[in-house]
Amino acid sequence: MRLDLTDMLYSLSFALDSVETELLGVDTGHGKRVACLSLWMGKEAGFREEELRDFVGCCILHDNALTEFIHEELLKEPDLLKQRYSMADADPMIMNNRHSVIGERNIRLLPFHTDVKNIILYHHENADGTGPMKKRAGETGLKSQILHLADMADMRSRIGAMTEEEFESLSKWIQSQSGRMFSETAVRLFQQAIDFEKICNLRGEGVLVCLQGELQTKVRDYSDREIHDIAGLFARIVDYKSEFTQAHSLGVAAKAEQMAHYYGFDPEKTLRFYFAGAMHDIGKLVVSNDILEKAGKLTDEEFAEMKNHASATYHILSGIKEISDIIVWASNHHEKLNGTGYPRGLSAEDLSFEERLMACIDIYQALTEKRPYKDGMPHEKAIFIMQDMAGKGEIDEKIVNDMDSAMSERGAR
């Protein structure tokens, strides 16, 4: 399957930024700003184009494990499910250690073409050894040191709306931390590569324009295994955002693949349909956990925000080249044949077979999966509910019957 991985990461960074904003309180765009600062310093350091491309990918994904870290904390303290969990509840040293370890493990799933080992693992280490893993500058690589400085600079200051006076103050603070928080080399690279004129390019959507202008992206062919790993990483980030929807995206992806085989899709289309299933709820990363985890009925305003996740899925994926079919299959999974679905209110004549199938798979997965507030339904009950929905003209009756055949115990034999 052909894909531009860097281009994909740029698009998905919008969703990751939403998580960081909700959990860390940083301004929207944190990941892209950190990536751009790091890119400028990496160019100053003489990194090759391929190295820079992979380095930028790591920078965008440097906080990819925040949702998984919270999941770990909730497993240790189930009572936290009853209240709004905040990153303020976590010990900073433990949080920085664990999300760096998990993030490093996750990043190894991605098919980078240069050595990215330990970039994320050590991105919270201080030059003087006072970081969570007690590693000194001589024990961490230059890319980790650059990422650490860029990350802390953006966390400390509102770089996306910075005045020249504030930039001077930030520069003095970075210099004061040379040999302490930051390596001398990273500080020197910041001073040589970045001035206020460049910082002004990081305002609003300018940061994405800056990244795209500074670094050429590249479409490549990826193997089935690599596409499964890419899709699986982002599905896991989505699923771990809320305890209530754990494993939903991966479940939809697995059943999308199963039904693709049932209908005889060719291998390429099967892979693309799996990818769509894994990514169908990526828009939920922009929805507040207060809404995702509300056990009671949503208010009209809350339901309107929840419905926005389908539009957000379209918005996030639409910036990725080579996947126009996947975008449609993924983002229309809440549309109904009778026009009562969302976000676009499409009807039968507007919806392809693949869109109808993805909608049915999503419903089946939601009904049969276990969540903290309910047990998963048995197959027969889920199919009964879906047949009732088909009778009301909401979903495709033939697909429901085919899923009954494919996913029941008799169909598995």
Number of C-alpha atoms within 10 A of each C-alpha: 15 13 17 17 23 23 19 18 20 24 18 24 22 22 24 30 25 24 27 21 15 18 18 15 12 19 19 19 27 27 29 27 29 27 28 27 27 29 26 20 25 25 16 15 18 10 15 11 14 15 18 22 21 19 26 26 25 28 29 25 24 26 24 29 25 25 23 21 24 22 19 12 15 15 12 10 10 10 9 14 15 9 8 9 16 12 15 9 10 14 10 12 13 13 18 22 21 19 23 26 17 18 24 25 15 21 25 14 17 19 16 18 10 13 10 19 16 19 26 28 23 29 28 27 27 26 25 18 17 15 18 18 16 15 17 20 24 11 12 19 15 17 27 26 27 28 29 27 27 26 23 16 19 20 16 11 16 16 22 21 13 17 14 13 10 15 17 14 13 18 18 12 12 21 18 13 17 18 18 17 25 24 24 17 16 28 22 16 18 23 15 13 17 15 14 15 9 13 20 17 18 24 17 14 12 14 23 21 12 17 22 15 10 13 16 13 17 12 13 11 11 16 13 15 12 15 22 19 19 20 22 22 22 21 26 23 23 30 26 24 25 23 19 20 18 21 21 24 29 24 22 29 29 19 23 27 22 17 23 21 15 14 11 11 14 10 13 11 17 20 22 22 26 28 29 27 31 29 29 31 25 27 26 26 28 22 21 18 19 13 17 20 18 12 11 7 9 14 10 9 9 17 13 13 17 18 18 17 22 24 16 22 25 21 18 22 24 19 17 20 14 14 18 12 14 23 22 20 26 27 31 27 25 23 26 26 20 16 16 15 17 19 18 14 15 18 16 17 9 11 17 12 12 19 22 23 22 28 25 26 24 22 18 22 22 19 21 19 17 17 16 12 9 11 11 15 16 12 16 13 13 19 22 13 14 24 21 14 16 21 12 12 17 23 25 21 18 12 20 22 14 15 22 20 14 19 18 15 10 9 11 8 7
